[in-house]
């Protein structure tokens, strides 16, 4: 089943920050537009280790994002690159970012619900 990105339900909408999210089977798909300079740390407060609880597989469509893993290693994903980030990461957006990520339903939902609550959209 194919769905146009613009037809995915909006999960968060805060100006330049917008995520769209859909659950299909045991997996979740998120399309995100995140402005440069965004630090995910404040949104992760209250989650285990104050880090994202979900592994993600995805592709950066535009921009770049710097990811710090729980073991203190850091990497940057750029436009045109695919990635896998294990659970236990946080990130800073270096350039206006557009990405699509896929992950297991439970942890992806948990992050989304938490983010909506923190950002006052629930």
Phi and psi restraints in degrees (range 20) as a CNS / XPLOR table:
assign (resid 1 and name C) (resid 2 and name N)
       (resid 2 and name CA) (resid 2 and name C) 1.0 -105.5 20.0 2
assign (resid 2 and name N) (resid 2 and name CA)
       (resid 2 and name C) (resid 3 and name N) 1.0 145.0 20.0 2
assign (resid 2 and name C) (resid 3 and name N)
       (resid 3 and name CA) (resid 3 and name C) 1.0 -136.8 20.0 2
assign (resid 3 and name N) (resid 3 and name CA)
       (resid 3 and name C) (resid 4 and name N) 1.0 131.8 20.0 2
assign (resid 3 and name C) (resid 4 and name N)
       (resid 4 and name CA) (resid 4 and name C) 1.0 -64.9 20.0 2
assign (resid 4 and name N) (resid 4 and name CA)
       (resid 4 and name C) (resid 5 and name N) 1.0 141.5 20.0 2
assign (resid 4 and name C) (resid 5 and name N)
       (resid 5 and name CA) (resid 5 and name C) 1.0 -54.7 20.0 2
assign (resid 5 and name N) (resid 5 and name CA)
       (resid 5 and name C) (resid 6 and name N) 1.0 -43.8 20.0 2
assign (resid 5 and name C) (resid 6 and name N)
       (resid 6 and name CA) (resid 6 and name C) 1.0 -66.8 20.0 2
assign (resid 6 and name N) (resid 6 and name CA)
       (resid 6 and name C) (resid 7 and name N) 1.0 -12.8 20.0 2
assign (resid 6 and name C) (resid 7 and name N)
       (resid 7 and name CA) (resid 7 and name C) 1.0 -94.9 20.0 2
assign (resid 7 and name N) (resid 7 and name CA)
       (resid 7 and name C) (resid 8 and name N) 1.0 -6.8 20.0 2
assign (resid 7 and name C) (resid 8 and name N)
       (resid 8 and name CA) (resid 8 and name C) 1.0 -68.8 20.0 2
assign (resid 8 and name N) (resid 8 and name CA)
       (resid 8 and name C) (resid 9 and name N) 1.0 143.9 20.0 2
assign (resid 8 and name C) (resid 9 and name N)
       (resid 9 and name CA) (resid 9 and name C) 1.0 -62.4 20.0 2
assign (resid 9 and name N) (resid 9 and name CA)
       (resid 9 and name C) (resid 10 and name N) 1.0 138.4 20.0 2
assign (resid 9 and name C) (resid 10 and name N)
       (resid 10 and name CA) (resid 10 and name C) 1.0 -73.0 20.0 2
assign (resid 10 and name N) (resid 10 and name CA)
       (resid 10 and name C) (resid 11 and name N) 1.0 129.9 20.0 2
assign (resid 10 and name C) (resid 11 and name N)
       (resid 11 and name CA) (resid 11 and name C) 1.0 -96.2 20.0 2
assign (resid 11 and name N) (resid 11 and name CA)
       (resid 11 and name C) (resid 12 and name N) 1.0 -51.4 20.0 2
assign (resid 11 and name C) (resid 12 and name N)
       (resid 12 and name CA) (resid 12 and name C) 1.0 -131.6 20.0 2
assign (resid 12 and name N) (resid 12 and name CA)
       (resid 12 and name C) (resid 13 and name N) 1.0 142.3 20.0 2
assign (resid 12 and name C) (resid 13 and name N)
       (resid 13 and name CA) (resid 13 and name C) 1.0 -145.1 20.0 2
assign (resid 13 and name N) (resid 13 and name CA)
       (resid 13 and name C) (resid 14 and name N) 1.0 102.1 20.0 2
assign (resid 13 and name C) (resid 14 and name N)
       (resid 14 and name CA) (resid 14 and name C) 1.0 -133.5 20.0 2
assign (resid 14 and name N) (resid 14 and name CA)
       (resid 14 and name C) (resid 15 and name N) 1.0 72.9 20.0 2
assign (resid 14 and name C) (resid 15 and name N)
       (resid 15 and name CA) (resid 15 and name C) 1.0 68.4 20.0 2
assign (resid 15 and name N) (resid 15 and name CA)
       (resid 15 and name C) (resid 16 and name N) 1.0 -115.0 20.0 2
assign (resid 15 and name C) (resid 16 and name N)
       (resid 16 and name CA) (resid 16 and name C) 1.0 -75.2 20.0 2
assign (resid 16 and name N) (resid 16 and name CA)
       (resid 16 and name C) (resid 17 and name N) 1.0 -12.4 20.0 2
assign (resid 16 and name C) (resid 17 and name N)
       (resid 17 and name CA) (resid 17 and name C) 1.0 -98.4 20.0 2
assign (resid 17 and name N) (resid 17 and name CA)
       (resid 17 and name C) (resid 18 and name N) 1.0 118.9 20.0 2
assign (resid 17 and name C) (resid 18 and name N)
       (resid 18 and name CA) (resid 18 and name C) 1.0 -144.9 20.0 2
assign (resid 18 and name N) (resid 18 and name CA)
       (resid 18 and name C) (resid 19 and name N) 1.0 133.3 20.0 2
assign (resid 18 and name C) (resid 19 and name N)
       (resid 19 and name CA) (resid 19 and name C) 1.0 -122.9 20.0 2
assign (resid 19 and name N) (resid 19 and name CA)
       (resid 19 and name C) (resid 20 and name N) 1.0 145.5 20.0 2
assign (resid 19 and name C) (resid 20 and name N)
       (resid 20 and name CA) (resid 20 and name C) 1.0 -120.3 20.0 2
assign (resid 20 and name N) (resid 20 and name CA)
       (resid 20 and name C) (resid 21 and name N) 1.0 144.9 20.0 2
assign (resid 20 and name C) (resid 21 and name N)
       (resid 21 and name CA) (resid 21 and name C) 1.0 -147.3 20.0 2
assign (resid 21 and name N) (resid 21 and name CA)
       (resid 21 and name C) (resid 22 and name N) 1.0 138.7 20.0 2
assign (resid 21 and name C) (resid 22 and name N)
       (resid 22 and name CA) (resid 22 and name C) 1.0 -145.4 20.0 2
assign (resid 22 and name N) (resid 22 and name CA)
       (resid 22 and name C) (resid 23 and name N) 1.0 145.7 20.0 2
assign (resid 22 and name C) (resid 23 and name N)
       (resid 23 and name CA) (resid 23 and name C) 1.0 -107.3 20.0 2
assign (resid 23 and name N) (resid 23 and name CA)
       (resid 23 and name C) (resid 24 and name N) 1.0 129.6 20.0 2
assign (resid 23 and name C) (resid 24 and name N)
       (resid 24 and name CA) (resid 24 and name C) 1.0 -136.0 20.0 2
assign (resid 24 and name N) (resid 24 and name CA)
       (resid 24 and name C) (resid 25 and name N) 1.0 115.3 20.0 2
assign (resid 24 and name C) (resid 25 and name N)
       (resid 25 and name CA) (resid 25 and name C) 1.0 63.0 20.0 2
assign (resid 25 and name N) (resid 25 and name CA)
       (resid 25 and name C) (resid 26 and name N) 1.0 -131.2 20.0 2
assign (resid 25 and name C) (resid 26 and name N)
       (resid 26 and name CA) (resid 26 and name C) 1.0 -93.1 20.0 2
assign (resid 26 and name N) (resid 26 and name CA)
       (resid 26 and name C) (resid 27 and name N) 1.0 7.9 20.0 2
assign (resid 26 and name C) (resid 27 and name N)
       (resid 27 and name CA) (resid 27 and name C) 1.0 -122.3 20.0 2
assign (resid 27 and name N) (resid 27 and name CA)
       (resid 27 and name C) (resid 28 and name N) 1.0 159.1 20.0 2
assign (resid 27 and name C) (resid 28 and name N)
       (resid 28 and name CA) (resid 28 and name C) 1.0 -123.4 20.0 2
assign (resid 28 and name N) (resid 28 and name CA)
       (resid 28 and name C) (resid 29 and name N) 1.0 148.7 20.0 2
assign (resid 28 and name C) (resid 29 and name N)
       (resid 29 and name CA) (resid 29 and name C) 1.0 -124.5 20.0 2
assign (resid 29 and name N) (resid 29 and name CA)
       (resid 29 and name C) (resid 30 and name N) 1.0 131.5 20.0 2
assign (resid 29 and name C) (resid 30 and name N)
       (resid 30 and name CA) (resid 30 and name C) 1.0 -126.7 20.0 2
assign (resid 30 and name N) (resid 30 and name CA)
       (resid 30 and name C) (resid 31 and name N) 1.0 131.1 20.0 2
assign (resid 30 and name C) (resid 31 and name N)
       (resid 31 and name CA) (resid 31 and name C) 1.0 -107.3 20.0 2
assign (resid 31 and name N) (resid 31 and name CA)
       (resid 31 and name C) (resid 32 and name N) 1.0 128.7 20.0 2
assign (resid 31 and name C) (resid 32 and name N)
       (resid 32 and name CA) (resid 32 and name C) 1.0 -131.1 20.0 2
assign (resid 32 and name N) (resid 32 and name CA)
       (resid 32 and name C) (resid 33 and name N) 1.0 139.2 20.0 2
assign (resid 32 and name C) (resid 33 and name N)
       (resid 33 and name CA) (resid 33 and name C) 1.0 -117.8 20.0 2
assign (resid 33 and name N) (resid 33 and name CA)
       (resid 33 and name C) (resid 34 and name N) 1.0 118.0 20.0 2
assign (resid 33 and name C) (resid 34 and name N)
       (resid 34 and name CA) (resid 34 and name C) 1.0 -131.6 20.0 2
assign (resid 34 and name N) (resid 34 and name CA)
       (resid 34 and name C) (resid 35 and name N) 1.0 128.1 20.0 2
assign (resid 34 and name C) (resid 35 and name N)
       (resid 35 and name CA) (resid 35 and name C) 1.0 -72.8 20.0 2
assign (resid 35 and name N) (resid 35 and name CA)
       (resid 35 and name C) (resid 36 and name N) 1.0 152.2 20.0 2
assign (resid 35 and name C) (resid 36 and name N)
       (resid 36 and name CA) (resid 36 and name C) 1.0 -54.7 20.0 2
assign (resid 36 and name N) (resid 36 and name CA)
       (resid 36 and name C) (resid 37 and name N) 1.0 143.7 20.0 2
assign (resid 36 and name C) (resid 37 and name N)
       (resid 37 and name CA) (resid 37 and name C) 1.0 91.3 20.0 2
assign (resid 37 and name N) (resid 37 and name CA)
       (resid 37 and name C) (resid 38 and name N) 1.0 -8.7 20.0 2
assign (resid 37 and name C) (resid 38 and name N)
       (resid 38 and name CA) (resid 38 and name C) 1.0 -68.4 20.0 2
assign (resid 38 and name N) (resid 38 and name CA)
       (resid 38 and name C) (resid 39 and name N) 1.0 129.7 20.0 2
assign (resid 38 and name C) (resid 39 and name N)
       (resid 39 and name CA) (resid 39 and name C) 1.0 -110.5 20.0 2
assign (resid 39 and name N) (resid 39 and name CA)
       (resid 39 and name C) (resid 40 and name N) 1.0 124.2 20.0 2
assign (resid 39 and name C) (resid 40 and name N)
       (resid 40 and name CA) (resid 40 and name C) 1.0 -77.8 20.0 2
assign (resid 40 and name N) (resid 40 and name CA)
       (resid 40 and name C) (resid 41 and name N) 1.0 -12.3 20.0 2
assign (resid 40 and name C) (resid 41 and name N)
       (resid 41 and name CA) (resid 41 and name C) 1.0 -52.2 20.0 2
assign (resid 41 and name N) (resid 41 and name CA)
       (resid 41 and name C) (resid 42 and name N) 1.0 -46.3 20.0 2
assign (resid 41 and name C) (resid 42 and name N)
       (resid 42 and name CA) (resid 42 and name C) 1.0 -62.2 20.0 2
assign (resid 42 and name N) (resid 42 and name CA)
       (resid 42 and name C) (resid 43 and name N) 1.0 -31.9 20.0 2
assign (resid 42 and name C) (resid 43 and name N)
       (resid 43 and name CA) (resid 43 and name C) 1.0 -74.6 20.0 2
assign (resid 43 and name N) (resid 43 and name CA)
       (resid 43 and name C) (resid 44 and name N) 1.0 -24.3 20.0 2
assign (resid 43 and name C) (resid 44 and name N)
       (resid 44 and name CA) (resid 44 and name C) 1.0 -86.7 20.0 2
assign (resid 44 and name N) (resid 44 and name CA)
       (resid 44 and name C) (resid 45 and name N) 1.0 -9.3 20.0 2
assign (resid 44 and name C) (resid 45 and name N)
       (resid 45 and name CA) (resid 45 and name C) 1.0 -59.9 20.0 2
assign (resid 45 and name N) (resid 45 and name CA)
       (resid 45 and name C) (resid 46 and name N) 1.0 128.5 20.0 2
assign (resid 45 and name C) (resid 46 and name N)
       (resid 46 and name CA) (resid 46 and name C) 1.0 103.1 20.0 2
assign (resid 46 and name N) (resid 46 and name CA)
       (resid 46 and name C) (resid 47 and name N) 1.0 -15.0 20.0 2
assign (resid 46 and name C) (resid 47 and name N)
       (resid 47 and name CA) (resid 47 and name C) 1.0 -89.6 20.0 2
assign (resid 47 and name N) (resid 47 and name CA)
       (resid 47 and name C) (resid 48 and name N) 1.0 158.9 20.0 2
assign (resid 47 and name C) (resid 48 and name N)
       (resid 48 and name CA) (resid 48 and name C) 1.0 -53.1 20.0 2
assign (resid 48 and name N) (resid 48 and name CA)
       (resid 48 and name C) (resid 49 and name N) 1.0 125.1 20.0 2
assign (resid 48 and name C) (resid 49 and name N)
       (resid 49 and name CA) (resid 49 and name C) 1.0 67.0 20.0 2
assign (resid 49 and name N) (resid 49 and name CA)
       (resid 49 and name C) (resid 50 and name N) 1.0 7.7 20.0 2
assign (resid 49 and name C) (resid 50 and name N)
       (resid 50 and name CA) (resid 50 and name C) 1.0 53.0 20.0 2
assign (resid 50 and name N) (resid 50 and name CA)
       (resid 50 and name C) (resid 51 and name N) 1.0 43.6 20.0 2
assign (resid 50 and name C) (resid 51 and name N)
       (resid 51 and name CA) (resid 51 and name C) 1.0 -137.1 20.0 2
assign (resid 51 and name N) (resid 51 and name CA)
       (resid 51 and name C) (resid 52 and name N) 1.0 163.8 20.0 2
assign (resid 51 and name C) (resid 52 and name N)
       (resid 52 and name CA) (resid 52 and name C) 1.0 -65.4 20.0 2
assign (resid 52 and name N) (resid 52 and name CA)
       (resid 52 and name C) (resid 53 and name N) 1.0 131.2 20.0 2
assign (resid 52 and name C) (resid 53 and name N)
       (resid 53 and name CA) (resid 53 and name C) 1.0 -84.5 20.0 2
assign (resid 53 and name N) (resid 53 and name CA)
       (resid 53 and name C) (resid 54 and name N) 1.0 0.1 20.0 2
assign (resid 53 and name C) (resid 54 and name N)
       (resid 54 and name CA) (resid 54 and name C) 1.0 -117.5 20.0 2
assign (resid 54 and name N) (resid 54 and name CA)
       (resid 54 and name C) (resid 55 and name N) 1.0 138.5 20.0 2
assign (resid 54 and name C) (resid 55 and name N)
       (resid 55 and name CA) (resid 55 and name C) 1.0 -74.2 20.0 2
assign (resid 55 and name N) (resid 55 and name CA)
       (resid 55 and name C) (resid 56 and name N) 1.0 151.3 20.0 2
assign (resid 55 and name C) (resid 56 and name N)
       (resid 56 and name CA) (resid 56 and name C) 1.0 -133.3 20.0 2
assign (resid 56 and name N) (resid 56 and name CA)
       (resid 56 and name C) (resid 57 and name N) 1.0 143.4 20.0 2
assign (resid 56 and name C) (resid 57 and name N)
       (resid 57 and name CA) (resid 57 and name C) 1.0 -120.3 20.0 2
assign (resid 57 and name N) (resid 57 and name CA)
       (resid 57 and name C) (resid 58 and name N) 1.0 134.8 20.0 2
assign (resid 57 and name C) (resid 58 and name N)
       (resid 58 and name CA) (resid 58 and name C) 1.0 -167.7 20.0 2
assign (resid 58 and name N) (resid 58 and name CA)
       (resid 58 and name C) (resid 59 and name N) 1.0 -169.8 20.0 2
assign (resid 58 and name C) (resid 59 and name N)
       (resid 59 and name CA) (resid 59 and name C) 1.0 -141.1 20.0 2
assign (resid 59 and name N) (resid 59 and name CA)
       (resid 59 and name C) (resid 60 and name N) 1.0 135.7 20.0 2
assign (resid 59 and name C) (resid 60 and name N)
       (resid 60 and name CA) (resid 60 and name C) 1.0 -87.7 20.0 2
assign (resid 60 and name N) (resid 60 and name CA)
       (resid 60 and name C) (resid 61 and name N) 1.0 119.7 20.0 2
assign (resid 60 and name C) (resid 61 and name N)
       (resid 61 and name CA) (resid 61 and name C) 1.0 -89.5 20.0 2
assign (resid 61 and name N) (resid 61 and name CA)
       (resid 61 and name C) (resid 62 and name N) 1.0 -35.7 20.0 2
assign (resid 61 and name C) (resid 62 and name N)
       (resid 62 and name CA) (resid 62 and name C) 1.0 -145.7 20.0 2
assign (resid 62 and name N) (resid 62 and name CA)
       (resid 62 and name C) (resid 63 and name N) 1.0 146.2 20.0 2
assign (resid 62 and name C) (resid 63 and name N)
       (resid 63 and name CA) (resid 63 and name C) 1.0 80.5 20.0 2
assign (resid 63 and name N) (resid 63 and name CA)
       (resid 63 and name C) (resid 64 and name N) 1.0 -156.0 20.0 2
assign (resid 63 and name C) (resid 64 and name N)
       (resid 64 and name CA) (resid 64 and name C) 1.0 -154.2 20.0 2
assign (resid 64 and name N) (resid 64 and name CA)
       (resid 64 and name C) (resid 65 and name N) 1.0 158.9 20.0 2
assign (resid 64 and name C) (resid 65 and name N)
       (resid 65 and name CA) (resid 65 and name C) 1.0 -143.8 20.0 2
assign (resid 65 and name N) (resid 65 and name CA)
       (resid 65 and name C) (resid 66 and name N) 1.0 135.6 20.0 2
assign (resid 65 and name C) (resid 66 and name N)
       (resid 66 and name CA) (resid 66 and name C) 1.0 -101.4 20.0 2
assign (resid 66 and name N) (resid 66 and name CA)
       (resid 66 and name C) (resid 67 and name N) 1.0 125.6 20.0 2
assign (resid 66 and name C) (resid 67 and name N)
       (resid 67 and name CA) (resid 67 and name C) 1.0 -116.2 20.0 2
assign (resid 67 and name N) (resid 67 and name CA)
       (resid 67 and name C) (resid 68 and name N) 1.0 132.9 20.0 2
assign (resid 67 and name C) (resid 68 and name N)
       (resid 68 and name CA) (resid 68 and name C) 1.0 -109.3 20.0 2
assign (resid 68 and name N) (resid 68 and name CA)
       (resid 68 and name C) (resid 69 and name N) 1.0 127.7 20.0 2
assign (resid 68 and name C) (resid 69 and name N)
       (resid 69 and name CA) (resid 69 and name C) 1.0 -92.8 20.0 2
assign (resid 69 and name N) (resid 69 and name CA)
       (resid 69 and name C) (resid 70 and name N) 1.0 165.0 20.0 2
assign (resid 69 and name C) (resid 70 and name N)
       (resid 70 and name CA) (resid 70 and name C) 1.0 -58.9 20.0 2
assign (resid 70 and name N) (resid 70 and name CA)
       (resid 70 and name C) (resid 71 and name N) 1.0 -28.6 20.0 2
assign (resid 70 and name C) (resid 71 and name N)
       (resid 71 and name CA) (resid 71 and name C) 1.0 -85.0 20.0 2
assign (resid 71 and name N) (resid 71 and name CA)
       (resid 71 and name C) (resid 72 and name N) 1.0 11.0 20.0 2
assign (resid 71 and name C) (resid 72 and name N)
       (resid 72 and name CA) (resid 72 and name C) 1.0 77.3 20.0 2
assign (resid 72 and name N) (resid 72 and name CA)
       (resid 72 and name C) (resid 73 and name N) 1.0 2.5 20.0 2
assign (resid 72 and name C) (resid 73 and name N)
       (resid 73 and name CA) (resid 73 and name C) 1.0 -75.2 20.0 2
assign (resid 73 and name N) (resid 73 and name CA)
       (resid 73 and name C) (resid 74 and name N) 1.0 154.5 20.0 2
assign (resid 73 and name C) (resid 74 and name N)
       (resid 74 and name CA) (resid 74 and name C) 1.0 -133.1 20.0 2
assign (resid 74 and name N) (resid 74 and name CA)
       (resid 74 and name C) (resid 75 and name N) 1.0 146.4 20.0 2
assign (resid 74 and name C) (resid 75 and name N)
       (resid 75 and name CA) (resid 75 and name C) 1.0 -146.3 20.0 2
assign (resid 75 and name N) (resid 75 and name CA)
       (resid 75 and name C) (resid 76 and name N) 1.0 159.8 20.0 2
assign (resid 75 and name C) (resid 76 and name N)
       (resid 76 and name CA) (resid 76 and name C) 1.0 -122.0 20.0 2
assign (resid 76 and name N) (resid 76 and name CA)
       (resid 76 and name C) (resid 77 and name N) 1.0 131.7 20.0 2
assign (resid 76 and name C) (resid 77 and name N)
       (resid 77 and name CA) (resid 77 and name C) 1.0 -107.1 20.0 2
assign (resid 77 and name N) (resid 77 and name CA)
       (resid 77 and name C) (resid 78 and name N) 1.0 131.4 20.0 2
assign (resid 77 and name C) (resid 78 and name N)
       (resid 78 and name CA) (resid 78 and name C) 1.0 -112.9 20.0 2
assign (resid 78 and name N) (resid 78 and name CA)
       (resid 78 and name C) (resid 79 and name N) 1.0 163.6 20.0 2
assign (resid 78 and name C) (resid 79 and name N)
       (resid 79 and name CA) (resid 79 and name C) 1.0 -49.6 20.0 2
assign (resid 79 and name N) (resid 79 and name CA)
       (resid 79 and name C) (resid 80 and name N) 1.0 134.5 20.0 2
assign (resid 79 and name C) (resid 80 and name N)
       (resid 80 and name CA) (resid 80 and name C) 1.0 89.0 20.0 2
assign (resid 80 and name N) (resid 80 and name CA)
       (resid 80 and name C) (resid 81 and name N) 1.0 -1.2 20.0 2
assign (resid 80 and name C) (resid 81 and name N)
       (resid 81 and name CA) (resid 81 and name C) 1.0 -104.5 20.0 2
assign (resid 81 and name N) (resid 81 and name CA)
       (resid 81 and name C) (resid 82 and name N) 1.0 143.7 20.0 2
assign (resid 81 and name C) (resid 82 and name N)
       (resid 82 and name CA) (resid 82 and name C) 1.0 -96.7 20.0 2
assign (resid 82 and name N) (resid 82 and name CA)
       (resid 82 and name C) (resid 83 and name N) 1.0 158.2 20.0 2
assign (resid 82 and name C) (resid 83 and name N)
       (resid 83 and name CA) (resid 83 and name C) 1.0 -148.7 20.0 2
assign (resid 83 and name N) (resid 83 and name CA)
       (resid 83 and name C) (resid 84 and name N) 1.0 163.2 20.0 2
assign (resid 83 and name C) (resid 84 and name N)
       (resid 84 and name CA) (resid 84 and name C) 1.0 -134.7 20.0 2
assign (resid 84 and name N) (resid 84 and name CA)
       (resid 84 and name C) (resid 85 and name N) 1.0 125.9 20.0 2
assign (resid 84 and name C) (resid 85 and name N)
       (resid 85 and name CA) (resid 85 and name C) 1.0 -119.2 20.0 2
assign (resid 85 and name N) (resid 85 and name CA)
       (resid 85 and name C) (resid 86 and name N) 1.0 120.7 20.0 2
assign (resid 85 and name C) (resid 86 and name N)
       (resid 86 and name CA) (resid 86 and name C) 1.0 -69.1 20.0 2
assign (resid 86 and name N) (resid 86 and name CA)
       (resid 86 and name C) (resid 87 and name N) 1.0 162.7 20.0 2
assign (resid 86 and name C) (resid 87 and name N)
       (resid 87 and name CA) (resid 87 and name C) 1.0 -55.4 20.0 2
assign (resid 87 and name N) (resid 87 and name CA)
       (resid 87 and name C) (resid 88 and name N) 1.0 149.8 20.0 2
assign (resid 87 and name C) (resid 88 and name N)
       (resid 88 and name CA) (resid 88 and name C) 1.0 96.5 20.0 2
assign (resid 88 and name N) (resid 88 and name CA)
       (resid 88 and name C) (resid 89 and name N) 1.0 40.1 20.0 2
assign (resid 88 and name C) (resid 89 and name N)
       (resid 89 and name CA) (resid 89 and name C) 1.0 -126.8 20.0 2
assign (resid 89 and name N) (resid 89 and name CA)
       (resid 89 and name C) (resid 90 and name N) 1.0 164.3 20.0 2
assign (resid 89 and name C) (resid 90 and name N)
       (resid 90 and name CA) (resid 90 and name C) 1.0 -141.0 20.0 2
assign (resid 90 and name N) (resid 90 and name CA)
       (resid 90 and name C) (resid 91 and name N) 1.0 168.3 20.0 2
assign (resid 90 and name C) (resid 91 and name N)
       (resid 91 and name CA) (resid 91 and name C) 1.0 -150.5 20.0 2
assign (resid 91 and name N) (resid 91 and name CA)
       (resid 91 and name C) (resid 92 and name N) 1.0 158.2 20.0 2
assign (resid 91 and name C) (resid 92 and name N)
       (resid 92 and name CA) (resid 92 and name C) 1.0 -127.8 20.0 2
assign (resid 92 and name N) (resid 92 and name CA)
       (resid 92 and name C) (resid 93 and name N) 1.0 131.6 20.0 2
assign (resid 92 and name C) (resid 93 and name N)
       (resid 93 and name CA) (resid 93 and name C) 1.0 -87.5 20.0 2
assign (resid 93 and name N) (resid 93 and name CA)
       (resid 93 and name C) (resid 94 and name N) 1.0 118.3 20.0 2
assign (resid 93 and name C) (resid 94 and name N)
       (resid 94 and name CA) (resid 94 and name C) 1.0 -83.5 20.0 2
assign (resid 94 and name N) (resid 94 and name CA)
       (resid 94 and name C) (resid 95 and name N) 1.0 -40.1 20.0 2
assign (resid 94 and name C) (resid 95 and name N)
       (resid 95 and name CA) (resid 95 and name C) 1.0 -130.3 20.0 2
assign (resid 95 and name N) (resid 95 and name CA)
       (resid 95 and name C) (resid 96 and name N) 1.0 152.3 20.0 2
assign (resid 95 and name C) (resid 96 and name N)
       (resid 96 and name CA) (resid 96 and name C) 1.0 -41.9 20.0 2
assign (resid 96 and name N) (resid 96 and name CA)
       (resid 96 and name C) (resid 97 and name N) 1.0 130.9 20.0 2
assign (resid 96 and name C) (resid 97 and name N)
       (resid 97 and name CA) (resid 97 and name C) 1.0 -121.6 20.0 2
assign (resid 97 and name N) (resid 97 and name CA)
       (resid 97 and name C) (resid 98 and name N) 1.0 139.3 20.0 2
assign (resid 97 and name C) (resid 98 and name N)
       (resid 98 and name CA) (resid 98 and name C) 1.0 -131.8 20.0 2
assign (resid 98 and name N) (resid 98 and name CA)
       (resid 98 and name C) (resid 99 and name N) 1.0 127.7 20.0 2
assign (resid 98 and name C) (resid 99 and name N)
       (resid 99 and name CA) (resid 99 and name C) 1.0 -145.9 20.0 2
assign (resid 99 and name N) (resid 99 and name CA)
       (resid 99 and name C) (resid 100 and name N) 1.0 162.7 20.0 2
assign (resid 99 and name C) (resid 100 and name N)
       (resid 100 and name CA) (resid 100 and name C) 1.0 -126.0 20.0 2
assign (resid 100 and name N) (resid 100 and name CA)
       (resid 100 and name C) (resid 101 and name N) 1.0 129.6 20.0 2
assign (resid 100 and name C) (resid 101 and name N)
       (resid 101 and name CA) (resid 101 and name C) 1.0 -132.6 20.0 2
assign (resid 101 and name N) (resid 101 and name CA)
       (resid 101 and name C) (resid 102 and name N) 1.0 152.8 20.0 2
assign (resid 101 and name C) (resid 102 and name N)
       (resid 102 and name CA) (resid 102 and name C) 1.0 -128.4 20.0 2
assign (resid 102 and name N) (resid 102 and name CA)
       (resid 102 and name C) (resid 103 and name N) 1.0 141.3 20.0 2
assign (resid 102 and name C) (resid 103 and name N)
       (resid 103 and name CA) (resid 103 and name C) 1.0 -160.4 20.0 2
assign (resid 103 and name N) (resid 103 and name CA)
       (resid 103 and name C) (resid 104 and name N) 1.0 173.8 20.0 2
assign (resid 103 and name C) (resid 104 and name N)
       (resid 104 and name CA) (resid 104 and name C) 1.0 -64.0 20.0 2
assign (resid 104 and name N) (resid 104 and name CA)
       (resid 104 and name C) (resid 105 and name N) 1.0 139.6 20.0 2
assign (resid 104 and name C) (resid 105 and name N)
       (resid 105 and name CA) (resid 105 and name C) 1.0 -51.5 20.0 2
assign (resid 105 and name N) (resid 105 and name CA)
       (resid 105 and name C) (resid 106 and name N) 1.0 -54.7 20.0 2
assign (resid 105 and name C) (resid 106 and name N)
       (resid 106 and name CA) (resid 106 and name C) 1.0 -57.8 20.0 2
assign (resid 106 and name N) (resid 106 and name CA)
       (resid 106 and name C) (resid 107 and name N) 1.0 -56.6 20.0 2
assign (resid 106 and name C) (resid 107 and name N)
       (resid 107 and name CA) (resid 107 and name C) 1.0 -65.0 20.0 2
assign (resid 107 and name N) (resid 107 and name CA)
       (resid 107 and name C) (resid 108 and name N) 1.0 -35.3 20.0 2
assign (resid 107 and name C) (resid 108 and name N)
       (resid 108 and name CA) (resid 108 and name C) 1.0 -65.7 20.0 2
assign (resid 108 and name N) (resid 108 and name CA)
       (resid 108 and name C) (resid 109 and name N) 1.0 -42.2 20.0 2
assign (resid 108 and name C) (resid 109 and name N)
       (resid 109 and name CA) (resid 109 and name C) 1.0 -64.0 20.0 2
assign (resid 109 and name N) (resid 109 and name CA)
       (resid 109 and name C) (resid 110 and name N) 1.0 -43.0 20.0 2
assign (resid 109 and name C) (resid 110 and name N)
       (resid 110 and name CA) (resid 110 and name C) 1.0 -59.0 20.0 2
assign (resid 110 and name N) (resid 110 and name CA)
       (resid 110 and name C) (resid 111 and name N) 1.0 -46.2 20.0 2
assign (resid 110 and name C) (resid 111 and name N)
       (resid 111 and name CA) (resid 111 and name C) 1.0 -61.3 20.0 2
assign (resid 111 and name N) (resid 111 and name CA)
       (resid 111 and name C) (resid 112 and name N) 1.0 -47.2 20.0 2
assign (resid 111 and name C) (resid 112 and name N)
       (resid 112 and name CA) (resid 112 and name C) 1.0 -60.5 20.0 2
assign (resid 112 and name N) (resid 112 and name CA)
       (resid 112 and name C) (resid 113 and name N) 1.0 -44.6 20.0 2
assign (resid 112 and name C) (resid 113 and name N)
       (resid 113 and name CA) (resid 113 and name C) 1.0 -64.4 20.0 2
assign (resid 113 and name N) (resid 113 and name CA)
       (resid 113 and name C) (resid 114 and name N) 1.0 -40.8 20.0 2
assign (resid 113 and name C) (resid 114 and name N)
       (resid 114 and name CA) (resid 114 and name C) 1.0 -64.4 20.0 2
assign (resid 114 and name N) (resid 114 and name CA)
       (resid 114 and name C) (resid 115 and name N) 1.0 -45.8 20.0 2
assign (resid 114 and name C) (resid 115 and name N)
       (resid 115 and name CA) (resid 115 and name C) 1.0 -61.0 20.0 2
assign (resid 115 and name N) (resid 115 and name CA)
       (resid 115 and name C) (resid 116 and name N) 1.0 -43.3 20.0 2
assign (resid 115 and name C) (resid 116 and name N)
       (resid 116 and name CA) (resid 116 and name C) 1.0 -60.9 20.0 2
assign (resid 116 and name N) (resid 116 and name CA)
       (resid 116 and name C) (resid 117 and name N) 1.0 -40.2 20.0 2
assign (resid 116 and name C) (resid 117 and name N)
       (resid 117 and name CA) (resid 117 and name C) 1.0 -65.8 20.0 2
assign (resid 117 and name N) (resid 117 and name CA)
       (resid 117 and name C) (resid 118 and name N) 1.0 -47.3 20.0 2
assign (resid 117 and name C) (resid 118 and name N)
       (resid 118 and name CA) (resid 118 and name C) 1.0 -61.4 20.0 2
assign (resid 118 and name N) (resid 118 and name CA)
       (resid 118 and name C) (resid 119 and name N) 1.0 -39.8 20.0 2
assign (resid 118 and name C) (resid 119 and name N)
       (resid 119 and name CA) (resid 119 and name C) 1.0 -89.4 20.0 2
assign (resid 119 and name N) (resid 119 and name CA)
       (resid 119 and name C) (resid 120 and name N) 1.0 6.5 20.0 2
assign (resid 119 and name C) (resid 120 and name N)
       (resid 120 and name CA) (resid 120 and name C) 1.0 69.8 20.0 2
assign (resid 120 and name N) (resid 120 and name CA)
       (resid 120 and name C) (resid 121 and name N) 1.0 33.8 20.0 2
assign (resid 120 and name C) (resid 121 and name N)
       (resid 121 and name CA) (resid 121 and name C) 1.0 -114.5 20.0 2
assign (resid 121 and name N) (resid 121 and name CA)
       (resid 121 and name C) (resid 122 and name N) 1.0 19.3 20.0 2
